[in-house]
Every structure is written in C-alpha cells, then in structure tokens.
Amino acid sequence: MKAIVRIANEYRLRLYPISRGRNWGFGSRVPVESGCCIVDLKRMNRILEFNEKNAVITVEPGVTFEQAAEYLREKKSSLYLSVTGGPPDGSVLANALERGAGVGPLGDRAKYCNGLEVVSRVGKIAQFGLGPAIEGLFFQSNLGIVTKMSVWLTRKPKYFQLLFFAAYNEQELVAASSAIKELQQQGIVRDTSFSLWNVYRFLTAQIQYPWEAFGGKVASPKELLEHLPKTWKGVQWVGFVGLYSPSLLHAISSRLLVRRAFRRKVSRFFIIDPAIAHVGRLLQKPLHRMTRVDVGKMLEATYFQSVFLGYPTKLQIGSTYWRKRGTVPATIDPDRDRCGLHWIDVALPFDGEDIIRVTRTVEEVAIKHGLEPMANFFNMNQWYMKSFIVIMFDQDAPGEEDAACQCHDELFATLNQLGYSPIRLGIQSMVLGAPTEQTYIELVRRLKQMFDPNDILSPSRYDFRHRWSRPVDKAQSPS
Amino acid sequence: MKAIVRIANEYRLRLYPISRGRNWGFGSRVPVESGCCIVDLKRMNRILEFNEKNAVITVEPGVTFEQAAEYLREKKSSLYLSVTGGPPDGSVLANALERGAGVGPLGDRAKYCNGLEVVSRVGKIAQFGLGPAIEGLFFQSNLGIVTKMSVWLTRKPKYFQLLFFAAYNEQELVAASSAIKELQQQGIVRDTSFSLWNVYRFLTAQIQYPWEAFGGKVASPKELLEHLPKTWKGVQWVGFVGLYSPSLLHAISSRLLVRRAFRRKVSRFFIIDPAIAHVGRLLQKPLHRMTRVDVGKMLEATYFQSVFLGYPTKLQIGSTYWRKRGTVPATIDPDRDRCGLHWIDVALPFDGEDIIRVTRTVEEVAIKHGLEPMANFFNMNQWYMKSFIVIMFDQDAPGEEDAACQCHDELFATLNQLGYSPIRLGIQSMVLGAPTEQTYIELVRRLKQMFDPNDILSPSRYDFRHRWSRPVDKAQSPS
C-alpha cells in the first residue's frame, strides 16, 4: 500500500480506494470525480487477530460481515459483531469509516473501534491514546487509506426478546417513541437497538412490486397501500426493539416494564420470546394465510437468525429489486441488475414529533415524483436518531431515473432546510450536503494540503472542495 | 476570547488558559513553560442550556461539578452528571478535555460530550457531524481554547446497589476482576462503575498519617499496614461496583448473578442495598468501634450521597493532606497548603494479571523511595482500565519532594517499559511521556503550525515539541 501511494504521488495518479464497493445507494464503487484509478482492497481480507476474552477482532479492509460472522461461528465464539441491514458482503472496516450503523449493541461502530492503521503521504500512522486524537480525521474523509482496524464485539445475551409494534396514527407513534426513549434512559433498551419503518419501507422489504395487480403499470403510492392485506390496513409505522438480558429473571423484569410502558398507548404490540418464536415457527403457514405476512421468514430474520444478534441478512437488500420486473435473482447485485437506488441519511432528535416531520416530508416529496416514500429510523443513542431514506427505481424504466434524481435533490434540500442535516453523503450529494461552517471547510482544505499535498486520494470525497477558497498547492513538498 | 487571542497573536504573547486550575497532581494551574500569561476562565461559569427531556447540559469552562450538581438539584431533575473523585470545584469542561474519567455511567466523558466551541487563530469552530471529525484534536492539546461544551447526563436509576469486596490475595483479585469483566460483558455492570483500590490508597482515603503511633516519624509502608485495625489485616485490594437497575426485580436479578459470580471466589464481599444502607447508618457507631472504619462516612460517600450517583465528594481530595502534620482544614486547598502530589495515569488491559503487575511495580518503586504506594484502578469499559497512581508527600518536609520526584520519574519509566502507557500527562511528565511514533509527533507539529502558527497557546502542553524535527515557522501567515 505504501508503494502504491508513493508511486501515485510520483506520477500524480489519482487513486480511489474501495474496500468491497458495496456502498449501494451512495455511489457503490464509482469515484466522485472521473479520471481516478480504482484501488480495490477486497483481497486484503485477512482477519489479523481475534481475542475471545477481550472481545475484539482486527480486520483488513476486505473482510466482510459474512466472513466475520462465519469466522466467529467456526471458533464457537460467544461473541458477535453488530451487522448492518445492508449487504452481507460489505466491508466491516469501510462501514465503520463511513460512520455506518449496525443493529444492536455497539452498532455505532465508529465509536467502538480502534487500532486504525493509516497509509498516507506523511507516513504510516497507528493508534495511540495520548495527545490530540487524530483518528477522527480518517472517518468520512480522503486523507489516508485505512488498512487495518480493530472492532469491538458483543457477548451474546443469555436471553433475547424482540418487541414488535405497529403504530396506526401519530399519537401512537409519539407515545411509542417516547416510551422507548425512556426505557433507553433507564438502561432497558440499548443504543442502536430500535428500528422503525414507515409502512412503505416495511412493505418493500416484504414483497416485490405487485405488477399484476396494477396491470403492469406503476400505481400511485396511496393505491399501493390500499392493496395491502386487511391485517395491515391503517398501519403507518412498524417498530422492532431488541431486548438483551443476562438472565431469564432480567428478561421477565424488562418485559414487565416494557409492557407497562406500552399498554394503552399503542394498540398493537407483542414481545417475541423463545417460546412464542417457536410456536410462531410451527404455525407459520396458517399465520401466513391469516396475515399475508411471511411470518416464518420474518421470524428467521428478526429472531432466530436475527440481525439484532449479528446474523447478516439479505432480506433488506433484496428489496432493492422492488421496482424491477421479474423475480429477485439468487445472487443479489443491484449494480449489475440496474436497480436504481438513492440513499439519504439524516440525523434527527430522538423525538416522535421529529420522526413524524421527516416521514411527512419524505411522503410529500416522493409521492409528488411518483415514487414510494420510504423511511427507516434508528436510535443511535438516547440523544439522536438516524433516518435512512431510500428512493428505489428501475434504471431500465424510462423516466424513472430522472424522477428519482429530482426527488433525491428536492428531498435532500427540504430536509436540510428543516434542520435535519445529512450525516453521510453519496457521490450524488457531496456538493449538496456540505457543512455550513466556512471555518471547518477551510480546515478540511488545509488538512488535505497536509496529508495529501498532491491531491491524489479520492478527490472531492467528503472534502467539500467546491467551497474551498483555493485549491491545494501541489507544488509544495511535504514539510 | 477572540479578542484576547487576536491581541496575543499580534504581540506574540504566550497564553496558558486554565478553567479552574484544579488539575492537582498534574501541575494545577502552573504553565508547562515559563513566560506565559494565565488566561483564567473561571468567570465564564454559565450553564448555557439544559434540557431535561434530552438529558444534556451545556457549560462554559468555569462551570464546576458542584455547580452542575447543585443546578440539577434545584431543577428537581431526574438526571445527574457523572462526577470524578477529584475536587468538587474542578471544571466539568476541562476534565472532559483532559480525558478525565467520571464514576458511573457516561464517565468516559470525552465520549459523551459534543457541541464544542473552539477559539483559535483559524477562527471559531463549532460542531458538526459530517466529514472528517476534528473535535478529537482539541482533547489533550494546545491547538485552541474550548469555550463551550455539551455534556450528556444520566437518568437516576430506580434502584441502586453497591457491591463491595476485599481481596486478600492475588487469586482472589484475579477471580473478582474476571467476574466483573464477565458481568460487564453481559450488561450487568456498566462502564466506569468499578473502582478498585490497593490497600494503601484505601487507607489514605480513610485516615491521616498516624504520626502519634510512630513518634512523629515516617514509618516504613509495611509497618504502616501492621498498624491497621484487625478487621483490615491481610486486605490487599478493596473494590466497589455500582449496580444500576431500572426496577426492584431487575435489582434482585442482578444481585443473584453477582452473588453467583463472587461466591466461593472472594472471601469477603457484600452488596449494599437501601435496606442494608439504612441499617448501617443506624448502627454506624458500633460498626465504627468494631471495624475502625467510619462506616457512616463511607456510606454517605458511596451510597446515600454517592459519587456513583453524581454527588461530588471531598473524601478523596482530603487525602492529599495524608503526609501533612495537623488536621485537614475546612477549606481544602492542597496548592495553598503545600501538599505534595504527583499523579500518574496509565492504561492497562482489564485483566487481573495486569492489575497485579501494576500494583507490584508501584509498591516496589514507592517503598524504595520511602513513600506509600497508592494505586487505584477503574474500568473505562470492558476492554481497558485506567490506573490512577498517586504519590503523596509534604512539600515542607525536607527531602520528601526530591524523593517524590525521583519516585515519579522511575515509576513512570518502569510502567511505560512494561507496556502500561501513560494516558494523561502532568507538566512534570510532558517530556517523559511522549508517544513513541515519530509520524504522529510530526503531525502534531504540523497541526500546531496550522492552528497556532505563532505558537502562543500553552506551549509544550501535549505537543511533544522536544521530539519535533524543527520548530513551527512563526513567519508564516495563516493560509
């Protein structure tokens, strides 16, 4: 890696390192600017260290979520790595660097990793714990190439329960989210363990577009909802909360408090525990007929092989085929199959009112552009939530790509105006989403000058250069 | 503040900002280099914002722990701010910037704060959540003056218990610490809620030096131990673990697991709950006679007005008078009263073997220099511990200061050699404790060049300039 960076500096070759290239919805493996050489790190896929007692795993950029989970399973470890809902073959290290979020404890991965090794023009930098902390500079940045990272692991809980609820109106949502926030402040619900879906997003994770019902044409999103099975009528949000307990007695105690917090506030909620989950598995066929929800599939993904417990899932990424015609292929690859996908990630306070405001904005803008409004919310901690907003389309359907791009830009700008700032950017939003503060922008330029004076690393990626007062001075040698 | 920095830059005046100047044992308010103007921020003591629902408080540099606790009490808040064992009139903001550690949940304060506002030559910088993270640059650094910070608060637990144990030998200690680590990985014990004292450190927090027993002369540390009351004979370590529960049933569940984890491993442990604490308070006089430990005082400090629950305490800082003759004054001020105090903070893995190795090293070196070996250990998280090593002496006693300085330097070097690296430095150790990696040292120099080109802010404080390849170039104007 050092040699590559040295040679690239010598010949002023622009490099665009990718780990696994699975940054779907944010540009996948496509450089922000053209004229870059892709540096594909997927063969740097060694697990360099693992320590059961200390609950840490050290990985290279190419190590995937699936690979890490498989490795821990083989070692018969009592530990697991928090996974995302995204591609199982995505890079653990790159997800952390993007400040991606995992499900369950330690999901705010950028907080729970260390031992970074960074290659840059100024030399190799490794971690330390004294003096000004510079690790932060290499998250969402183009200042160096991170070649190694230690990620912290979670001990499997003795007892796992899953709270499921459906909110039928805004009052129910406000009540549910404030109950969960309160439970989290008391330590019953853990960070990054509450996942909320608006009904459209939930729907697209369950089924493919019902083309036959609408004669092969795109229906309006409202019509789509009317097409829902009876059991789902009127549902506006669906929520899942993982409950991790060190003993059965703790689990019962938590269940009592959760029940008390939800009772008479939300009309439909239940807590899945091992007994109920097994019954559900036995009765999956009649339940499927009754609810038109594939209960078996849902139980696998949320309980038995739960994302909440570190099992990578293909359930959500399959939904990238939502607007495609034909069935979802065995090997999911939205890039190859021209599935259109735009992501928007914004931060919002952990407050029902804000969830409602974001959902309403997404609905308004997406429906205007003839697209399904999809929003997911996730408690990063008791202080703030992350919203994952998805725009799905078919790259092969005439006009859809234009509509989706317009929808993305309008939604992005509107949310930003309302104070819901982006916290992660795609190649389509690097220019739209820059922080407002000019002092910071200039600092980024000067850091770029310091770490990458020839400006060869991933130009325009999180460097906000469209707002720089002047370009980096390439003549300058590293001082 | 901006004006001060501008003027100082113009006239090349060196500034040394202090918030409260309570950095006892690390140099208090004394600049690392001479010729600095003290910028005393203690009158910037406003609590700028507080939000009960969101559990955040925003403070200026002069806000003290006592002031924040008082403020929350007045507001009848259900929240508290994790406090240190240090001076109640220390600065909340400065403690976070030094990467100080608080007791109980959210004690790793540098992780649980945001909204920094920094004044530097490059302008005022405020927080953001996108692109490279630069906040880390202002912790343990001299790159800017932090004038504002938001700190996260903890909800009071419904039920609080305190595990107390004494370890009589190394096996017991290893068993206890591995049990606590396991309980922490299961989520029963929270981060920064386990405090372990070696017997000397515990002793000095209980009593003043027993001058009369040794005819006014300093006895050897071993003799001192023999002077202990019978109940304490043979104790080598004393540990406290806060147990925070959201309900009585949770508390009982946790107690069962803690008991099971400790039974037959540690010969003396008990769990203080509200009932036991009240009985202890009633019986404090006979208990005091029996154990020679001031049970009433200890219960106040650890349970009723517990540091584990955000009550600032003077108990530990009173011990800075350990070697002084005469009683501890009503207003504690070790600087005024010439109490000698050197601190060493190192990191170690959360492992009994490492705790033993650090304790043995401290004992060996301190006893050689005729000083009591005092070490405190604290679980920053399930991965690593912080050790607070204290060297106490009397600045007025001939020869003690020299011995203490020699002891400090030898201990510091020995621990570092054994791999226990410092994680916080005093003005006496800025040169001794620099990180080994030269790439990092040069980066700090270049950051200094960028943020403070006239080199006027706290020179030599956490900048490791004795290892710089060259000084910052003062002629350069900010680019």
Contacts between the chains, C-beta under 8 A, distances in Angstrom:
chain1	res1	chain2	res2	distance
A	53	B	351	8.0
A	54	B	349	6.9
A	54	B	350	7.9
A	54	B	383	6.2
A	55	B	185	6.5
A	55	B	382	6.7
A	55	B	383	7.3
A	56	B	383	6.9
A	105	B	187	7.7
A	111	B	111	6.7
A	122	B	439	6.2
A	122	B	442	7.0
A	122	B	443	6.3
A	122	B	446	7.9
A	123	B	439	4.0
A	123	B	442	8.0
A	124	B	439	6.4
A	125	B	437	7.3
A	125	B	439	5.4
A	125	B	440	6.2
A	125	B	443	7.1
A	126	B	437	6.3
A	128	B	435	4.7
A	128	B	437	6.6
A	128	B	440	6.0
A	129	B	347	6.0
A	129	B	421	6.8
A	129	B	423	4.9
A	130	B	140	6.6
A	130	B	421	7.0
A	130	B	422	6.2
A	130	B	423	5.8
A	130	B	424	7.5
A	130	B	425	7.0
A	130	B	433	6.7
A	130	B	434	7.9
A	130	B	435	5.5
A	130	B	462	7.5
A	131	B	140	5.3
A	131	B	141	6.6
A	131	B	435	6.4
A	131	B	440	7.6
A	131	B	444	6.1
A	131	B	462	4.8
A	131	B	463	7.6
A	131	B	464	6.6
A	132	B	136	6.7
A	132	B	137	4.6
A	132	B	138	7.2
A	132	B	139	6.7
A	132	B	140	6.4
A	132	B	141	3.8
A	132	B	143	6.4
A	132	B	444	6.2
A	132	B	447	6.6
A	132	B	462	6.8
A	133	B	136	3.1
A	133	B	137	6.9
A	133	B	139	5.8
A	133	B	140	7.8
A	134	B	136	6.6
A	134	B	137	6.9
A	134	B	440	7.4
A	134	B	443	6.3
A	134	B	447	7.9
A	135	B	136	6.6
A	136	B	132	6.7
A	136	B	133	3.2
A	136	B	134	6.6
A	136	B	135	6.7
A	136	B	136	4.2
A	136	B	137	7.8
A	137	B	132	4.6
A	137	B	133	6.9
A	137	B	134	6.9
A	137	B	136	7.8
A	137	B	137	7.9
A	138	B	132	7.2
A	139	B	132	6.7
A	139	B	133	5.8
A	140	B	130	6.6
A	140	B	131	5.3
A	140	B	132	6.4
A	140	B	133	7.8
A	141	B	131	6.6
A	141	B	132	3.8
A	143	B	132	6.4
A	152	B	383	6.7
A	155	B	185	4.0
A	155	B	186	6.0
A	157	B	186	7.4
A	157	B	187	7.5
A	158	B	186	7.1
A	183	B	246	7.8
A	185	B	55	6.5
A	185	B	155	4.0
A	186	B	155	6.0
A	186	B	157	7.4
A	186	B	158	7.0
A	186	B	246	3.9
A	187	B	105	7.8
A	187	B	157	7.5
A	187	B	190	7.5
A	187	B	244	6.3
A	187	B	245	8.0
A	187	B	246	5.8
A	188	B	246	5.3
A	190	B	187	7.5
A	244	B	187	6.3
A	245	B	187	8.0
A	246	B	183	7.8
A	246	B	186	3.9
A	246	B	187	5.8
A	246	B	188	5.3
A	246	B	253	7.9
A	246	B	254	8.0
A	246	B	257	6.2
A	247	B	253	5.6
A	247	B	256	7.3
A	247	B	257	5.9
A	249	B	249	7.2
A	249	B	252	7.2
A	249	B	253	3.9
A	249	B	256	6.8
A	250	B	250	6.2
A	250	B	253	4.4
A	250	B	254	7.3
A	252	B	249	7.2
A	253	B	246	7.9
A	253	B	247	5.6
A	253	B	249	3.8
A	253	B	250	4.4
A	253	B	253	5.7
A	254	B	246	8.0
A	254	B	250	7.3
A	256	B	247	7.3
A	256	B	249	6.8
A	257	B	246	6.2
A	257	B	247	5.9
A	347	B	129	6.0
A	349	B	54	6.9
A	350	B	54	7.9
A	351	B	53	8.0
A	382	B	55	6.7
A	383	B	54	6.3
A	383	B	55	7.3
A	383	B	56	6.9
A	383	B	152	6.7
A	421	B	129	6.8
A	421	B	130	7.0
A	422	B	130	6.2
A	423	B	129	5.0
A	423	B	130	5.9
A	424	B	130	7.5
A	425	B	130	6.9
A	433	B	130	6.7
A	434	B	130	7.9
A	435	B	128	4.7
A	435	B	130	5.5
A	435	B	131	6.4
A	437	B	125	7.3
A	437	B	126	6.3
A	437	B	128	6.6
A	439	B	122	6.2
A	439	B	123	4.0
A	439	B	124	6.4
A	439	B	125	5.3
A	440	B	125	6.2
A	440	B	128	6.1
A	440	B	131	7.6
A	440	B	134	7.4
A	442	B	122	7.0
A	442	B	123	8.0
A	443	B	122	6.4
A	443	B	125	7.1
A	443	B	134	6.3
A	443	B	450	7.9
A	444	B	131	6.1
A	444	B	132	6.2
A	446	B	122	7.9
A	446	B	450	5.5
A	446	B	479	7.0
A	447	B	132	6.5
A	447	B	134	7.9
A	447	B	450	7.9
A	450	B	443	7.9
A	450	B	446	5.5
A	450	B	447	7.9
A	450	B	450	7.0
A	462	B	130	7.5
A	462	B	131	4.8
A	462	B	132	6.8
A	463	B	131	7.5
A	464	B	131	6.6
A	479	B	446	7.0
